[in-house]
């Protein structure tokens, strides 16, 4: 008997003692009925959803992602749009369920996740089940990588037992293949509903049911669905059950109005400085001109000064103007840098990756004459910098290794035009050759960004971790060794190529 399994039995014993003491599960108000219902599952990756329009499409329910525990570090994080999606789904009469993305490695951690999820949903009407979702455990970097099917199942059951003791119906989610190979499905289906993901060539209703042979109560039949009110692809589901009403919230206390995370699909790199418009630019409440909720909240004219808070690879700038946080198209903005004589060097905003034609000095000011315009680094051919501005007097403004610096524009060339592959030296002196690239990628699930293209060298450290939806610029690839070079928050970092996918 494993340590985890003994711990799990201890939790069940504790729960049993609670029940003997009279602390039974809260009673439900609604009743389950035999019917077929259609629904969606949503997360921050669907952006800001127009729930009023979604309610008019005829869907019956929505499963809302509450949060996740990170793949490597094991930190619980709330989904940026969880409360907004629950709030708006309730507002427009959609029956709600919820799910949590778990990487728990012990039953104790699973109990913690269930209790955390219950605190989020307590003030919302949760009618459909609360789901344990565990994926990515076959990733060698996952904290769950070496767990057995029995250990994973023990953890899932601990979550589901706890969520039911807190008054919600538990359900387990897995893909068809993983359910068949990596879970003890018969143990789970004894007490809990099963939600299977399988995507046939002809989705429901052309394919009426999943061909998973085990018991299952809900089927996610596509992850590329289209629905009015949602600008991104969305998962579509059919449930072989429904309810005779909407379950009331467990807590009836007033709650704070939730706001959408308008940056969910447009990650921003922090930036500082003052900008103005080249002529006139609209300031919007979200970084989009196409979204139905996008509104012009003001205008910035040439000469008006706004504080720059961040920049994105999608061509938007985050600003503060007259005390309001707003967004503008970066190419319509310009910044000012003071030269030695007090003359303002005007920089037109750009967003591109560059390298040196040969070697170029990087300076703290756009000047070669001023004494305090010191050289802080050199950029060699093959090294990649992020050019964020160009001036009429021959200077480029760069982000390099976390610094804002300046270089003579004539000494630079777009990264994609380098003629030789850039070489990155590993600790043993081996040259890792990178073919120049310039594309936008994200993690398939989650991937570590490292200081060196290595997972074995002790000098290689994990600098950051990105999840699916976090977008970085890939500047190089080594197809033989399977490494990619990326730019993230002004730093040049490395990650395993197989964990990446093209960003939408």
C-alpha positions as CSV (number, residue, x, y, z in Angstrom):
1,X,0.0,0.0,0.0
2,X,1.5,3.3,-1.1
3,X,1.9,6.3,1.2
4,X,-0.5,8.3,-1.0
5,X,-3.1,5.6,-0.7
6,X,-2.8,5.3,3.1
7,X,-3.2,9.1,3.2
8,X,-6.3,8.8,1.0
9,X,-7.9,6.2,3.3
10,X,-7.2,8.6,6.2
11,X,-9.1,11.3,4.5
12,X,-12.0,9.0,3.8
13,X,-12.0,7.9,7.5
14,X,-12.1,11.6,8.6
15,X,-15.0,12.3,6.3
16,X,-16.8,9.3,7.6
17,X,-16.4,10.5,11.2
18,X,-17.7,13.9,10.2
19,X,-20.8,12.3,8.8
20,X,-21.3,10.2,11.9
21,X,-21.2,13.4,13.9
22,X,-24.2,14.7,12.0
23,X,-22.3,16.8,9.4
24,X,-24.1,15.4,6.3
25,X,-23.9,16.8,2.8
26,X,-26.0,19.8,2.1
27,X,-29.3,18.9,0.3
28,X,-29.8,19.9,-3.4
29,X,-32.9,21.9,-4.4
30,X,-33.0,20.8,-8.0
31,X,-33.5,17.3,-9.3
32,X,-31.7,15.5,-12.1
33,X,-33.9,14.5,-15.0
34,X,-33.4,12.1,-18.0
35,X,-32.9,14.3,-21.0
36,X,-30.1,15.4,-23.4
37,X,-28.6,18.9,-22.9
38,X,-26.1,20.9,-24.9
39,X,-23.4,23.0,-23.5
40,X,-19.9,24.6,-23.7
41,X,-16.9,24.7,-21.5
42,X,-15.0,28.0,-21.2
43,X,-11.9,29.6,-19.8
44,X,-9.9,32.8,-20.2
45,X,-8.7,31.4,-23.6
46,X,-12.2,32.3,-24.9
47,X,-11.5,36.0,-24.0
48,X,-14.4,38.3,-23.0
49,X,-17.6,36.4,-23.8
50,X,-20.8,38.1,-24.9
51,X,-23.0,36.0,-22.6
52,X,-26.2,37.7,-23.7
53,X,-25.6,36.5,-27.2
54,X,-24.5,33.1,-26.1
55,X,-27.8,32.7,-24.2
56,X,-29.7,33.3,-27.4
57,X,-27.9,30.3,-29.2
58,X,-30.0,27.8,-27.3
59,X,-27.2,26.1,-25.2
60,X,-28.4,24.7,-21.9
61,X,-25.3,24.8,-19.7
62,X,-21.7,26.1,-19.4
63,X,-18.8,24.5,-17.6
64,X,-16.6,27.3,-16.3
65,X,-12.9,26.9,-15.6
66,X,-12.2,28.1,-12.1
67,X,-8.5,27.8,-12.0
68,X,-5.5,25.5,-12.2
69,X,-2.5,24.2,-10.3
70,X,0.7,24.8,-12.3
71,X,2.3,21.9,-14.0
72,X,5.8,22.2,-12.4
73,X,5.7,24.4,-9.3
74,X,2.2,23.3,-8.1
75,X,0.8,26.8,-7.4
76,X,-3.0,27.3,-7.5
77,X,-4.0,30.1,-9.8
78,X,-7.5,31.5,-10.5
79,X,-8.7,31.7,-14.1
80,X,-8.8,35.4,-15.0
81,X,-12.3,35.2,-16.3
82,X,-13.8,32.6,-13.8
83,X,-15.9,35.0,-11.7
84,X,-16.9,37.1,-14.7
85,X,-18.1,34.0,-16.6
86,X,-20.0,32.7,-13.6
87,X,-21.6,36.1,-13.0
88,X,-22.7,36.6,-16.6
89,X,-23.8,33.1,-17.2
90,X,-26.1,33.5,-14.2
91,X,-27.3,36.9,-15.4
92,X,-28.5,35.4,-18.6
93,X,-30.1,32.3,-17.2
94,X,-27.5,29.6,-18.3
95,X,-27.2,26.6,-16.0
96,X,-23.6,26.5,-14.7
97,X,-21.1,23.8,-13.8
98,X,-17.4,24.3,-13.1
99,X,-14.1,22.5,-13.5
100,X,-10.6,22.7,-12.0
101,X,-7.3,21.8,-13.8
102,X,-5.4,19.8,-11.2
103,X,-1.8,18.7,-10.9
104,X,-2.1,17.4,-7.3
105,X,0.3,14.7,-6.4
106,X,-1.3,13.7,-3.0
107,X,-4.8,13.3,-1.8
108,X,-4.2,16.2,0.6
109,X,-3.4,18.5,-2.3
110,X,-6.6,17.3,-4.1
111,X,-8.6,18.2,-1.0
112,X,-7.0,21.6,-0.9
113,X,-8.0,22.1,-4.6
114,X,-11.6,21.1,-3.9
115,X,-11.9,23.4,-0.9
116,X,-10.4,26.2,-3.0
117,X,-12.8,25.6,-5.8
118,X,-15.8,25.5,-3.4
119,X,-14.8,28.9,-2.0
120,X,-14.9,30.4,-5.5
121,X,-18.3,29.0,-6.5
122,X,-20.1,29.4,-3.1
123,X,-21.8,32.7,-4.2
124,X,-22.9,31.4,-7.6
125,X,-25.7,29.0,-8.7
126,X,-23.9,25.8,-9.6
127,X,-26.4,23.3,-11.0
128,X,-24.2,21.0,-13.1
129,X,-21.3,19.1,-11.6
130,X,-17.9,20.4,-10.4
131,X,-15.3,18.5,-12.4
132,X,-11.8,17.2,-11.7
133,X,-9.7,17.7,-14.8
134,X,-6.1,16.3,-14.9
135,X,-4.0,16.5,-18.0
136,X,-0.4,16.9,-19.0
137,X,0.9,14.2,-16.6
138,X,2.8,12.5,-19.4
139,X,5.0,15.6,-19.8
140,X,8.4,14.7,-18.3
141,X,8.5,18.1,-16.6
142,X,5.1,17.5,-14.9
143,X,5.2,17.1,-11.1
144,X,2.8,14.1,-11.7
145,X,5.1,12.4,-14.3
146,X,6.0,9.3,-12.2
147,X,2.7,8.7,-10.6
148,X,0.9,5.4,-11.2
149,X,-2.7,5.0,-12.4
150,X,-3.7,4.0,-8.9
151,X,-2.0,7.0,-7.3
152,X,-3.6,9.4,-9.9
153,X,-7.0,7.8,-9.3
154,X,-6.6,8.1,-5.5
155,X,-6.0,11.8,-5.9
156,X,-9.0,12.3,-8.2
157,X,-11.3,10.4,-5.8
158,X,-10.1,12.6,-2.9
159,X,-11.1,15.7,-4.9
160,X,-14.5,14.3,-5.9
161,X,-15.3,13.0,-2.4
162,X,-14.4,16.5,-0.9
163,X,-16.4,18.4,-3.5
164,X,-19.5,16.2,-2.9
165,X,-19.2,16.6,0.9
166,X,-19.3,20.4,0.3
167,X,-22.6,20.0,-1.4
168,X,-21.8,19.8,-5.1
169,X,-22.0,16.9,-7.5
170,X,-18.6,15.6,-8.6
171,X,-17.6,14.6,-12.1
172,X,-14.3,13.3,-13.7
173,X,-13.0,14.5,-17.0
174,X,-10.4,12.8,-19.3
175,X,-9.8,12.1,-23.0
176,X,-11.0,8.8,-24.3
177,X,-7.4,7.4,-24.8
178,X,-6.1,8.6,-21.4
179,X,-9.2,7.2,-19.6
180,X,-8.6,3.8,-21.1
181,X,-4.8,3.7,-20.4
182,X,-3.9,5.9,-17.5
183,X,-6.9,5.8,-15.0
184,X,-8.7,3.2,-13.0
185,X,-12.0,4.1,-14.6
186,X,-14.0,1.4,-12.9
187,X,-13.2,2.8,-9.5
188,X,-14.2,6.3,-10.5
189,X,-17.5,5.4,-12.3
190,X,-18.8,3.6,-9.2
191,X,-19.6,6.8,-7.5
192,X,-19.1,9.7,-10.0
193,X,-20.2,10.9,-13.4
194,X,-17.6,10.7,-16.2
195,X,-17.0,13.4,-18.9
196,X,-15.2,12.0,-21.9
197,X,-13.4,14.1,-24.6
198,X,-13.2,12.5,-28.1
199,X,-13.3,14.4,-31.4
200,X,-14.6,12.4,-34.3
201,X,-14.3,13.6,-37.9
202,X,-18.0,14.2,-38.0
203,X,-19.0,15.8,-34.6
204,X,-22.3,15.5,-32.8
205,X,-25.1,15.2,-34.0
206,X,-23.7,13.5,-37.1
207,X,-21.9,11.2,-34.8
208,X,-24.5,10.6,-32.1
209,X,-22.3,9.2,-29.3
210,X,-18.6,8.8,-28.3
211,X,-17.3,5.3,-29.0
212,X,-15.8,5.1,-25.5
213,X,-17.1,1.8,-24.2
214,X,-17.1,2.7,-20.5
215,X,-19.8,4.5,-18.6
216,X,-19.9,8.2,-19.4
217,X,-22.5,11.0,-18.8
218,X,-21.1,13.9,-20.8
219,X,-19.2,14.0,-24.1
220,X,-16.9,16.8,-25.3
221,X,-17.2,16.2,-29.0
222,X,-15.1,19.1,-30.5
223,X,-12.6,21.7,-29.3
224,X,-13.0,23.8,-32.4
225,X,-16.6,24.8,-32.1
226,X,-18.0,28.1,-33.2
227,X,-20.7,29.9,-31.2
228,X,-22.2,33.4,-31.5
229,X,-20.9,35.6,-28.7
230,X,-17.5,33.9,-28.5
231,X,-14.7,35.1,-30.8
232,X,-12.4,32.1,-30.2
233,X,-12.9,28.4,-30.8
234,X,-14.9,26.8,-28.0
235,X,-15.4,23.3,-26.7
236,X,-18.9,21.9,-27.3
237,X,-20.5,19.2,-25.2
238,X,-23.6,17.0,-25.0
239,X,-24.8,15.8,-21.6
240,X,-27.1,12.8,-21.2
241,X,-28.8,14.4,-18.3
242,X,-30.3,17.7,-17.2
243,X,-32.0,19.3,-14.2
244,X,-35.5,20.6,-13.4
245,X,-34.3,24.1,-12.5
246,X,-31.3,26.2,-11.4
247,X,-29.6,25.3,-8.1
248,X,-29.3,28.4,-5.8
249,X,-26.0,29.6,-4.6
250,X,-24.8,28.1,-1.3
251,X,-24.1,31.6,0.1
252,X,-26.5,34.4,-0.5
253,X,-24.2,37.2,0.7
254,X,-23.7,40.1,-1.7
255,X,-20.6,39.7,-3.9
256,X,-18.4,42.1,-5.7
257,X,-19.2,42.8,-9.4
258,X,-16.7,40.9,-11.5
259,X,-14.9,42.5,-14.4
260,X,-13.6,40.7,-17.5
261,X,-9.9,40.1,-18.0
262,X,-9.6,42.1,-21.2
263,X,-5.9,41.1,-21.5
264,X,-6.6,37.4,-21.4
265,X,-5.9,37.0,-25.1
266,X,-3.3,39.8,-25.4
267,X,-0.5,39.4,-22.9
268,X,1.5,42.6,-22.3
269,X,5.2,43.0,-21.4
270,X,5.6,45.7,-18.8
271,X,7.1,48.9,-20.2
272,X,7.6,52.4,-18.9
273,X,7.8,55.8,-20.6
274,X,5.8,58.6,-22.0
275,X,4.1,58.5,-25.5
276,X,2.0,60.7,-27.6
277,X,0.0,60.1,-30.8
278,X,1.7,60.6,-34.2
279,X,-1.5,62.5,-35.1
280,X,-4.6,61.2,-33.3
281,X,-5.4,57.7,-32.0
282,X,-8.5,56.2,-30.3
283,X,-8.1,54.9,-26.8
284,X,-10.2,51.8,-26.1
285,X,-11.4,49.9,-23.1
286,X,-9.8,46.7,-24.3
287,X,-7.0,45.8,-26.8
288,X,-9.4,45.1,-29.7
289,X,-11.1,47.1,-32.3
290,X,-13.4,44.2,-33.4
291,X,-14.8,42.8,-30.2
292,X,-18.5,43.8,-29.7
293,X,-17.6,45.1,-26.2
294,X,-14.8,47.3,-27.4
295,X,-15.5,51.0,-26.9
296,X,-13.6,54.2,-27.6
297,X,-13.1,55.8,-24.2
298,X,-11.1,58.8,-25.4
299,X,-8.6,60.1,-28.0
300,X,-4.9,60.9,-27.7
301,X,-3.8,63.8,-29.9
302,X,-0.2,64.7,-30.9
303,X,1.3,66.5,-28.0
304,X,-1.0,64.9,-25.3
305,X,1.1,62.7,-23.1
306,X,0.1,59.2,-21.8
307,X,2.1,56.9,-19.6
308,X,3.1,53.6,-21.3
309,X,2.4,50.6,-19.1
310,X,3.0,47.7,-21.5
311,X,3.4,46.5,-25.0
312,X,2.1,43.3,-26.7
313,X,3.3,41.3,-29.7
314,X,-0.2,41.8,-31.2
315,X,0.5,45.5,-31.8
316,X,-1.3,47.0,-28.8
317,X,0.0,49.4,-26.1
318,X,-1.4,49.6,-22.6
319,X,-1.6,53.2,-21.4
320,X,-2.7,55.3,-18.5
321,X,-4.3,58.6,-19.5
322,X,-6.2,61.0,-17.3
323,X,-6.2,58.3,-14.6
324,X,-7.8,55.6,-16.8
325,X,-6.1,52.5,-18.0
326,X,-6.8,52.1,-21.8
327,X,-5.4,50.6,-25.0
328,X,-4.1,52.0,-28.3
329,X,-2.6,50.6,-31.5
330,X,1.1,50.9,-31.0
331,X,1.9,51.9,-34.6
332,X,-0.1,55.1,-34.0
333,X,2.1,56.2,-31.0
334,X,5.5,57.7,-30.7
335,X,7.8,58.2,-27.7
336,X,10.3,61.0,-26.9
337,X,13.9,60.4,-25.8
338,X,16.1,63.4,-24.9
339,X,19.4,63.8,-26.7
340,X,22.5,65.6,-25.3
341,X,21.4,69.0,-26.6
342,X,17.9,68.8,-25.2
343,X,16.5,68.0,-28.6
344,X,13.7,65.4,-28.5
345,X,14.5,62.3,-30.5
346,X,11.1,61.1,-31.8
347,X,10.6,57.3,-32.0
348,X,7.9,55.8,-34.1
349,X,6.6,52.6,-32.4
350,X,7.5,49.3,-34.1
351,X,7.4,45.7,-33.1
352,X,10.0,43.5,-34.7
353,X,13.0,41.3,-34.0
354,X,16.4,42.5,-35.2
355,X,20.0,41.4,-35.1
356,X,23.3,43.1,-35.9
357,X,24.7,43.1,-39.4
358,X,28.0,42.4,-37.8
359,X,28.5,43.9,-34.3
360,X,26.8,47.0,-32.8
361,X,27.1,48.8,-29.5
362,X,24.0,49.1,-27.3
363,X,23.8,52.4,-25.4
364,X,21.8,53.8,-22.6
365,X,21.0,56.9,-24.7
366,X,20.6,57.5,-28.4
367,X,23.9,59.2,-28.7
368,X,27.6,58.4,-29.5
369,X,28.9,61.8,-28.2
370,X,27.4,62.3,-24.8
371,X,29.6,61.0,-22.0
372,X,26.8,59.3,-20.1
373,X,25.6,57.5,-23.2
374,X,27.6,54.5,-22.1
375,X,27.8,51.2,-23.9
376,X,25.9,48.6,-21.8
377,X,26.2,45.6,-24.2
378,X,27.1,44.5,-27.7
379,X,24.8,42.8,-30.2
380,X,26.5,40.3,-32.5
381,X,25.1,38.9,-35.7
382,X,22.7,36.2,-34.6
383,X,21.9,37.7,-31.2
384,X,18.2,38.8,-31.2
385,X,16.8,42.1,-29.8
386,X,13.3,43.4,-29.8
387,X,13.1,46.7,-31.7
388,X,10.2,48.8,-30.3
389,X,11.0,52.2,-31.9
390,X,12.8,53.9,-34.8
391,X,13.7,57.6,-35.3
392,X,14.3,59.8,-38.3
393,X,17.8,60.6,-37.1
394,X,19.1,57.0,-37.4
395,X,18.5,55.4,-34.0
396,X,16.6,52.3,-33.0
397,X,15.1,51.7,-29.5
398,X,15.6,48.1,-28.4
399,X,14.6,45.7,-25.6
400,X,17.5,43.4,-24.9
401,X,18.1,41.1,-21.9
402,X,15.6,43.1,-19.9
403,X,17.1,46.5,-20.7
404,X,15.9,49.4,-22.8
405,X,18.8,50.5,-24.9
406,X,19.6,52.2,-28.3
407,X,21.6,51.3,-31.4
408,X,22.4,52.9,-34.7
409,X,19.7,51.7,-37.1
410,X,22.1,51.2,-40.1
411,X,24.0,48.6,-38.1
412,X,20.9,46.4,-37.6
413,X,18.9,44.1,-39.9
414,X,15.7,42.2,-39.4
415,X,16.3,38.8,-37.6
416,X,14.8,36.8,-40.5
417,X,17.4,38.2,-42.9
418,X,20.5,36.8,-41.2
419,X,22.5,34.6,-43.5
420,X,24.0,32.3,-40.9
421,X,22.4,30.4,-38.1
422,X,23.0,32.0,-34.7
423,X,25.2,30.0,-32.3
424,X,24.5,29.6,-28.7
425,X,27.3,28.2,-26.6
426,X,26.4,25.7,-23.9
427,X,28.4,25.2,-20.7
428,X,30.7,22.6,-22.4
429,X,31.5,24.8,-25.3
430,X,29.3,23.0,-27.8
431,X,27.7,25.3,-30.3
432,X,24.0,24.9,-30.6
433,X,23.1,26.2,-34.1
434,X,19.8,28.0,-34.4
435,X,18.0,28.5,-37.8
436,X,16.5,32.0,-37.7
437,X,12.8,32.1,-37.1
438,X,10.3,34.9,-36.5
439,X,6.9,33.4,-35.5
440,X,4.6,33.6,-32.5
441,X,4.1,30.4,-30.5
442,X,2.5,29.3,-27.2
443,X,2.8,26.2,-25.0
444,X,0.7,23.2,-25.9
445,X,0.0,22.9,-22.2
446,X,2.8,24.4,-20.2
447,X,6.6,24.7,-20.8
448,X,9.6,25.9,-18.9
449,X,11.7,28.7,-20.4
450,X,15.4,28.1,-19.6
451,X,18.6,30.2,-19.5
452,X,20.4,27.6,-21.7
453,X,19.2,25.0,-24.3
454,X,19.7,22.1,-21.8
455,X,17.8,20.2,-19.2
456,X,20.9,18.5,-17.7
457,X,23.5,21.2,-17.1
458,X,23.5,22.5,-13.5
459,X,24.1,26.1,-14.8
460,X,20.8,26.0,-16.7
461,X,18.0,27.5,-14.7
462,X,14.3,27.8,-15.3
463,X,13.6,31.5,-15.7
464,X,9.9,31.4,-16.4
465,X,7.0,29.1,-17.2
466,X,4.4,29.8,-19.9
467,X,1.0,28.2,-20.2
468,X,-1.2,27.7,-23.2
469,X,-2.4,31.1,-24.4
470,X,0.8,32.9,-23.3
471,X,2.4,34.1,-26.5
472,X,6.2,34.5,-27.1
473,X,8.2,35.2,-30.2
474,X,10.4,32.4,-31.5
475,X,13.6,33.7,-33.0
476,X,15.4,30.5,-33.7
477,X,15.0,26.7,-33.9
478,X,17.4,23.7,-33.9
479,X,15.5,20.9,-35.5
480,X,18.1,18.2,-34.8
481,X,18.3,18.8,-31.1
482,X,14.7,19.9,-30.6
483,X,15.2,23.3,-29.0
484,X,13.7,26.7,-29.7
485,X,15.0,30.1,-28.9
486,X,12.4,32.6,-27.8
487,X,12.1,36.2,-26.6
488,X,10.1,36.6,-23.3
489,X,9.9,39.8,-21.3
490,X,12.9,41.2,-23.0
491,X,15.0,38.1,-22.4
492,X,16.4,35.5,-24.7
493,X,15.4,32.1,-23.4
494,X,15.2,28.4,-24.6
495,X,12.6,25.7,-24.5
496,X,11.8,22.3,-25.9
497,X,10.2,22.7,-29.4
498,X,7.9,19.7,-29.0
499,X,6.1,21.5,-26.2
500,X,5.2,24.5,-28.4
501,X,2.5,25.1,-30.9
502,X,1.6,28.0,-33.2
503,X,-0.2,30.8,-31.5
504,X,-3.7,31.7,-32.8
